Amino acid sequence: RRVDAVITTAARITDRHLLSSFARRVPAFVLAVRNITGSGLPYITQDDRHGGELAAEHVIQLGHEVMAQLRGPTDIEPFENRSEGFRRTASAAGVLDVSVSDSATELTLKEGRRLMNLTLDQNRSNPPTAVFAHADVMAIGAIEELEAAGCGAPKTSRLSGTTTRRWSV
């Protein structure tokens, strides 16, 4: 029995040559969830840029005027696209984006905590009232850090819109 096809969901930009080489040796190869632009490999993904736009639009509609994003690793294309969509939409709406320039090195609670701590440290006089984390595990770490810093992080929030509380810093 030989492999008929390979689908990978964990592609990183730095894996371009390895995956291209591997794809030439199997009958069918597809990137799923994460694309590597310019690799020529077939892919199936969602529109992460639009997802970032929707996240920014949602918190803007809730009345937030100071926002930040906790960016995922820069060698994973969907996180770069989410970041760009969020940044563009916030900027166009005149919302203050107080995101730090640092990005996560990996998707962990620890990185969510670290980036949230850095965001709070660098924005003590004007902290964000809304934060867009690029991954769930980072969001959980960010909420833990907010609570550890004595901020009242929201306990409930629905993207569909009715139950959202602002935290106090």
MIDOSE-1310 file (N, C-alpha, C; in nm, 2 decimals, decimal comma, always signed):
residues 169
rrvd	+0,08/-0,12/+0,00/+0,00/+0,00/+0,00/+0,09/+0,12/+0,00; +0,06/+0,21/-0,09/+0,14/+0,34/-0,10/+0,04/+0,45/-0,07; +0,10/+0,56/-0,04/+0,02/+0,68/-0,01/-0,04/+0,74/-0,14; -0,17/+0,76/-0,14/-0,24/+0,82/-0,25/-0,23/+0,97/-0,25
avit	-0,23/+1,03/-0,13/-0,23/+1,18/-0,13/-0,18/+1,22/+0,01; -0,13/+1,34/+0,02/-0,09/+1,40/+0,14/-0,16/+1,54/+0,16; -0,22/+1,57/+0,27/-0,27/+1,70/+0,30/-0,21/+1,74/+0,43; -0,15/+1,86/+0,43/-0,08/+1,91/+0,55/-0,15/+2,04/+0,59
taar	-0,17/+2,06/+0,72/-0,23/+2,18/+0,77/-0,13/+2,26/+0,86; -0,01/+2,23/+0,85/+0,09/+2,29/+0,94/+0,20/+2,36/+0,87; +0,18/+2,41/+0,75/+0,28/+2,47/+0,67/+0,33/+2,60/+0,72; +0,46/+2,62/+0,72/+0,52/+2,75/+0,76/+0,60/+2,80/+0,64
itdr	+0,61/+2,93/+0,63/+0,68/+2,98/+0,51/+0,83/+2,93/+0,50; +0,89/+2,90/+0,61/+1,02/+2,85/+0,61/+1,03/+2,70/+0,57; +0,91/+2,64/+0,55/+0,91/+2,50/+0,50/+0,89/+2,49/+0,35; +0,89/+2,60/+0,28/+0,87/+2,60/+0,14/+0,95/+2,50/+0,06
hlls	+1,08/+2,50/+0,07/+1,16/+2,40/-0,01/+1,14/+2,26/+0,03; +1,12/+2,23/+0,16/+1,10/+2,09/+0,20/+0,97/+2,04/+0,15; +0,86/+2,12/+0,16/+0,73/+2,08/+0,11/+0,72/+2,07/-0,04; +0,79/+2,16/-0,11/+0,79/+2,15/-0,26/+0,86/+2,02/-0,30
sfar	+0,97/+1,99/-0,24/+1,04/+1,87/-0,27/+0,96/+1,74/-0,24; +0,90/+1,74/-0,13/+0,81/+1,63/-0,09/+0,69/+1,62/-0,18; +0,63/+1,73/-0,22/+0,52/+1,72/-0,31/+0,55/+1,66/-0,45; +0,67/+1,67/-0,49/+0,71/+1,61/-0,62/+0,72/+1,46/-0,61
rvpa	+0,72/+1,40/-0,49/+0,74/+1,26/-0,47/+0,61/+1,19/-0,44; +0,50/+1,25/-0,42/+0,38/+1,19/-0,39/+0,27/+1,22/-0,50; +0,18/+1,13/-0,52/+0,08/+1,15/-0,63/+0,00/+1,27/-0,62; -0,04/+1,31/-0,50/-0,12/+1,43/-0,48/-0,08/+1,50/-0,35
fvla	-0,07/+1,63/-0,35/-0,02/+1,70/-0,23/-0,10/+1,83/-0,22; -0,16/+1,86/-0,11/-0,24/+1,98/-0,09/-0,21/+2,05/+0,05; -0,19/+2,18/+0,04/-0,18/+2,26/+0,17/-0,32/+2,29/+0,21; -0,36/+2,27/+0,34/-0,49/+2,31/+0,38/-0,47/+2,40/+0,50
vrni	-0,56/+2,50/+0,52/-0,56/+2,60/+0,63/-0,45/+2,70/+0,61; -0,33/+2,66/+0,58/-0,21/+2,75/+0,56/-0,15/+2,74/+0,42; -0,15/+2,85/+0,35/-0,08/+2,86/+0,22/+0,06/+2,91/+0,23; +0,14/+2,88/+0,13/+0,27/+2,94/+0,12/+0,27/+3,01/-0,02
tgsg	+0,25/+3,14/-0,01/+0,24/+3,22/-0,14/+0,37/+3,20/-0,22; +0,35/+3,18/-0,35/+0,46/+3,17/-0,44/+0,53/+3,03/-0,45; +0,47/+2,93/-0,37/+0,53/+2,80/-0,37/+0,48/+2,72/-0,49; +0,37/+2,76/-0,55/+0,31/+2,68/-0,65/+0,24/+2,55/-0,61
lpyi	+0,23/+2,53/-0,48/+0,16/+2,42/-0,43/+0,01/+2,44/-0,42; -0,07/+2,34/-0,45/-0,21/+2,36/-0,44/-0,25/+2,38/-0,30; -0,36/+2,46/-0,27/-0,40/+2,49/-0,14/-0,55/+2,51/-0,13; -0,60/+2,49/-0,01/-0,74/+2,52/+0,03/-0,73/+2,60/+0,16
tqdd	-0,77/+2,73/+0,16/-0,76/+2,80/+0,28/-0,89/+2,89/+0,30; -0,90/+2,95/+0,41/-1,00/+3,05/+0,44/-0,94/+3,19/+0,41; -1,02/+3,29/+0,41/-0,97/+3,43/+0,38/-0,93/+3,49/+0,52; -0,81/+3,48/+0,56/-0,77/+3,53/+0,69/-0,76/+3,68/+0,69
rhgg	-0,73/+3,74/+0,58/-0,73/+3,89/+0,57/-0,87/+3,94/+0,61; -0,97/+3,88/+0,54/-1,11/+3,92/+0,57/-1,15/+3,89/+0,71; -1,10/+3,78/+0,77/-1,12/+3,75/+0,91/-1,07/+3,86/+1,00; -0,95/+3,91/+0,97/-0,89/+4,02/+1,05/-0,98/+4,14/+1,04
elaa	-1,03/+4,17/+0,92/-1,12/+4,28/+0,89/-1,24/+4,27/+0,98; -1,30/+4,15/+0,97/-1,43/+4,13/+1,05/-1,41/+4,14/+1,20; -1,29/+4,10/+1,25/-1,26/+4,11/+1,39/-1,26/+4,26/+1,43; -1,19/+4,34/+1,35/-1,18/+4,48/+1,38/-1,31/+4,55/+1,37
ehvi	-1,39/+4,52/+1,26/-1,52/+4,58/+1,24/-1,61/+4,55/+1,36; -1,60/+4,42/+1,41/-1,69/+4,38/+1,53/-1,66/+4,47/+1,65; -1,53/+4,48/+1,69/-1,50/+4,56/+1,81/-1,52/+4,71/+1,79; -1,51/+4,76/+1,66/-1,54/+4,90/+1,64/-1,69/+4,92/+1,65
qlgh	-1,77/+4,83/+1,60/-1,92/+4,84/+1,62/-1,96/+4,84/+1,77; -1,88/+4,77/+1,85/-1,91/+4,77/+1,99/-1,87/+4,90/+2,06; -1,80/+4,99/+1,99/-1,77/+5,12/+2,05/-1,62/+5,13/+2,09; -1,54/+5,03/+2,07/-1,40/+5,04/+2,11/-1,32/+5,13/+2,02
evma	-1,24/+5,22/+2,09/-1,16/+5,32/+2,01/-1,01/+5,30/+2,03; -0,97/+5,21/+2,12/-0,83/+5,18/+2,14/-0,82/+5,02/+2,14; -0,75/+4,97/+2,03/-0,75/+4,83/+2,02/-0,60/+4,78/+2,00; -0,58/+4,65/+2,02/-0,45/+4,59/+2,00/-0,47/+4,45/+1,94
qlrg	-0,37/+4,41/+1,87/-0,37/+4,27/+1,83/-0,25/+4,20/+1,88; -0,27/+4,07/+1,91/-0,15/+3,99/+1,96/-0,13/+3,90/+1,84; -0,02/+3,93/+1,77/+0,01/+3,86/+1,64/+0,07/+3,72/+1,66; +0,03/+3,63/+1,57/+0,09/+3,50/+1,57/+0,23/+3,50/+1,50
ptdi	+0,29/+3,38/+1,50/+0,43/+3,38/+1,44/+0,43/+3,43/+1,29; +0,53/+3,51/+1,26/+0,54/+3,57/+1,13/+0,57/+3,48/+1,02; +0,61/+3,35/+1,05/+0,64/+3,26/+0,94/+0,52/+3,17/+0,91; +0,40/+3,21/+0,96/+0,28/+3,15/+0,92/+0,19/+3,25/+0,85
epfe	+0,17/+3,23/+0,73/+0,10/+3,33/+0,64/-0,04/+3,37/+0,69; -0,12/+3,28/+0,74/-0,25/+3,33/+0,78/-0,25/+3,44/+0,89; -0,15/+3,43/+0,98/-0,13/+3,53/+1,08/-0,09/+3,67/+1,03; -0,01/+3,66/+0,93/+0,03/+3,79/+0,86/-0,09/+3,85/+0,79
nrse	-0,18/+3,77/+0,73/-0,30/+3,82/+0,66/-0,40/+3,87/+0,76; -0,42/+3,80/+0,88/-0,51/+3,85/+0,98/-0,46/+3,99/+1,03; -0,33/+4,00/+1,05/-0,28/+4,12/+1,10/-0,30/+4,24/+1,01; -0,28/+4,21/+0,88/-0,30/+4,32/+0,78/-0,44/+4,36/+0,77
gfrr	-0,54/+4,26/+0,77/-0,68/+4,30/+0,76/-0,72/+4,38/+0,88; -0,68/+4,34/+1,00/-0,71/+4,41/+1,12/-0,66/+4,55/+1,12; -0,53/+4,56/+1,09/-0,46/+4,69/+1,09/-0,53/+4,79/+0,99; -0,55/+4,74/+0,87/-0,61/+4,83/+0,77/-0,75/+4,88/+0,81
tasa	-0,83/+4,79/+0,87/-0,97/+4,82/+0,90/-0,97/+4,92/+1,02; -0,88/+4,89/+1,12/-0,88/+4,99/+1,24/-0,83/+5,12/+1,19; -0,73/+5,13/+1,10/-0,68/+5,25/+1,06/-0,78/+5,33/+0,98; -0,85/+5,26/+0,89/-0,95/+5,33/+0,81/-1,07/+5,39/+0,89
agvl	-1,09/+5,33/+1,01/-1,20/+5,37/+1,10/-1,15/+5,48/+1,19; -1,02/+5,51/+1,19/-0,96/+5,61/+1,28/-0,95/+5,56/+1,42; -0,95/+5,43/+1,44/-0,93/+5,37/+1,57/-0,78/+5,36/+1,60; -0,75/+5,39/+1,73/-0,61/+5,38/+1,77/-0,57/+5,24/+1,79
dvsv	-0,47/+5,20/+1,71/-0,41/+5,06/+1,72/-0,28/+5,07/+1,81; -0,29/+5,01/+1,93/-0,17/+5,02/+2,02/-0,10/+4,88/+2,02; -0,11/+4,81/+1,91/-0,04/+4,68/+1,91/+0,11/+4,70/+1,92; +0,18/+4,61/+1,99/+0,32/+4,61/+2,00/+0,38/+4,55/+1,87
sdsa	+0,51/+4,58/+1,84/+0,57/+4,53/+1,72/+0,61/+4,39/+1,72; +0,61/+4,33/+1,84/+0,66/+4,19/+1,86/+0,54/+4,10/+1,82; +0,58/+3,98/+1,78/+0,49/+3,87/+1,74/+0,52/+3,75/+1,83; +0,43/+3,65/+1,83/+0,45/+3,53/+1,90/+0,56/+3,45/+1,83
telt	+0,63/+3,37/+1,91/+0,73/+3,28/+1,84/+0,67/+3,14/+1,82; +0,56/+3,12/+1,90/+0,49/+2,99/+1,89/+0,35/+3,02/+1,95; +0,26/+2,93/+1,93/+0,12/+2,94/+1,97/+0,10/+2,87/+2,11; +0,12/+2,95/+2,21/+0,11/+2,90/+2,35/+0,04/+3,00/+2,44
lkeg	+0,00/+2,95/+2,56/-0,05/+3,04/+2,66/+0,05/+3,14/+2,70; +0,18/+3,09/+2,72/+0,29/+3,17/+2,76/+0,31/+3,29/+2,67; +0,30/+3,27/+2,54/+0,32/+3,38/+2,44/+0,20/+3,47/+2,44; +0,08/+3,43/+2,47/-0,03/+3,51/+2,48/-0,02/+3,60/+2,60
rrlm	+0,03/+3,54/+2,71/+0,06/+3,62/+2,84/+0,17/+3,72/+2,81; +0,28/+3,68/+2,75/+0,39/+3,77/+2,72/+0,35/+3,89/+2,64; +0,28/+3,86/+2,53/+0,24/+3,97/+2,44/+0,14/+4,07/+2,51; +0,05/+4,01/+2,59/-0,05/+4,09/+2,66/+0,02/+4,18/+2,76
nltl	+0,12/+4,12/+2,83/+0,20/+4,20/+2,93/+0,27/+4,31/+2,86; +0,33/+4,28/+2,75/+0,41/+4,38/+2,67/+0,32/+4,49/+2,63; +0,20/+4,46/+2,58/+0,10/+4,55/+2,53/+0,06/+4,65/+2,65; +0,03/+4,59/+2,76/-0,01/+4,67/+2,88/+0,11/+4,76/+2,92
dqnr	+0,23/+4,71/+2,93/+0,34/+4,78/+2,97/+0,37/+4,90/+2,88; +0,35/+4,88/+2,75/+0,38/+4,99/+2,65/+0,27/+5,09/+2,63; +0,15/+5,06/+2,69/+0,04/+5,15/+2,67/-0,03/+5,18/+2,81; +0,05/+5,20/+2,91/-0,01/+5,23/+3,04/-0,10/+5,35/+3,04
snpp	-0,07/+5,45/+2,97/-0,15/+5,58/+2,97/-0,28/+5,56/+2,88; -0,28/+5,47/+2,79/-0,39/+5,45/+2,70/-0,40/+5,31/+2,66; -0,44/+5,22/+2,75/-0,45/+5,08/+2,72/-0,56/+5,04/+2,63; -0,55/+4,93/+2,56/-0,66/+4,89/+2,47/-0,78/+4,84/+2,55
tavf	-0,90/+4,87/+2,49/-1,02/+4,82/+2,55/-1,07/+4,69/+2,48; -1,00/+4,66/+2,37/-1,03/+4,54/+2,29/-0,90/+4,48/+2,24; -0,89/+4,35/+2,24/-0,77/+4,28/+2,20/-0,81/+4,17/+2,10; -0,74/+4,16/+1,99/-0,76/+4,06/+1,89/-0,64/+3,96/+1,89
ahad	-0,66/+3,85/+1,95/-0,55/+3,75/+1,95/-0,56/+3,66/+1,83; -0,45/+3,63/+1,77/-0,46/+3,55/+1,64/-0,48/+3,40/+1,66; -0,48/+3,35/+1,78/-0,51/+3,21/+1,81/-0,58/+3,20/+1,94; -0,67/+3,10/+1,96/-0,74/+3,08/+2,08/-0,65/+3,06/+2,20
vmai	-0,55/+2,98/+2,19/-0,46/+2,96/+2,30/-0,39/+3,09/+2,35; -0,36/+3,17/+2,25/-0,30/+3,30/+2,29/-0,40/+3,39/+2,36; -0,52/+3,38/+2,31/-0,63/+3,46/+2,38/-0,65/+3,42/+2,52; -0,64/+3,29/+2,55/-0,66/+3,24/+2,69/-0,54/+3,30/+2,77
gaie	-0,42/+3,29/+2,72/-0,30/+3,35/+2,79/-0,32/+3,49/+2,81; -0,37/+3,57/+2,72/-0,39/+3,71/+2,73/-0,49/+3,74/+2,84; -0,60/+3,66/+2,85/-0,70/+3,68/+2,95/-0,64/+3,65/+3,09; -0,56/+3,55/+3,10/-0,49/+3,52/+3,22/-0,40/+3,63/+3,27
elea	-0,33/+3,69/+3,17/-0,25/+3,81/+3,20/-0,33/+3,93/+3,25; -0,44/+3,95/+3,18/-0,52/+4,07/+3,22/-0,57/+4,05/+3,36; -0,61/+3,93/+3,39/-0,66/+3,90/+3,53/-0,55/+3,91/+3,63; -0,43/+3,86/+3,60/-0,31/+3,87/+3,69/-0,27/+4,02/+3,71
agcg	-0,30/+4,10/+3,61/-0,27/+4,25/+3,62/-0,38/+4,33/+3,69; -0,48/+4,26/+3,73/-0,59/+4,32/+3,80/-0,69/+4,39/+3,71; -0,69/+4,35/+3,59/-0,79/+4,40/+3,49/-0,91/+4,31/+3,49; -1,02/+4,37/+3,48/-1,15/+4,29/+3,47/-1,17/+4,24/+3,33
apkt	-1,11/+4,13/+3,29/-1,13/+4,07/+3,16/-1,28/+4,02/+3,15; -1,33/+4,04/+3,03/-1,47/+3,99/+3,01/-1,48/+3,84/+3,03; -1,59/+3,80/+3,09/-1,61/+3,66/+3,11/-1,69/+3,60/+3,00; -1,77/+3,68/+2,93/-1,85/+3,63/+2,82/-1,84/+3,73/+2,70
srls	-1,84/+3,67/+2,58/-1,83/+3,75/+2,46/-1,88/+3,67/+2,35; -1,97/+3,72/+2,27/-2,02/+3,64/+2,16/-2,00/+3,73/+2,03; -1,93/+3,67/+1,94/-1,91/+3,74/+1,81/-2,04/+3,79/+1,75; -2,15/+3,72/+1,77/-2,27/+3,76/+1,71/-2,32/+3,89/+1,78
gttt	-2,27/+3,92/+1,89/-2,29/+4,06/+1,93/-2,36/+4,10/+2,06; -2,43/+4,03/+2,13/-2,50/+4,09/+2,23/-2,44/+4,10/+2,37; -2,36/+4,00/+2,40/-2,30/+4,00/+2,54/-2,15/+4,03/+2,53; -2,11/+4,15/+2,56/-1,97/+4,19/+2,56/-1,95/+4,29/+2,67
rrws	-1,85/+4,27/+2,75/-1,82/+4,36/+2,86/-1,68/+4,42/+2,83; -1,66/+4,54/+2,85/-1,53/+4,60/+2,85/-1,46/+4,57/+2,97; -1,33/+4,56/+2,97/-1,25/+4,54/+3,09/-1,20/+4,68/+3,14; -1,17/+4,69/+3,26/-1,11/+4,81/+3,31/-0,97/+4,79/+3,34
v	-0,88/+4,89/+3,31/-0,74/+4,88/+3,33/-0,70/+4,98/+3,43
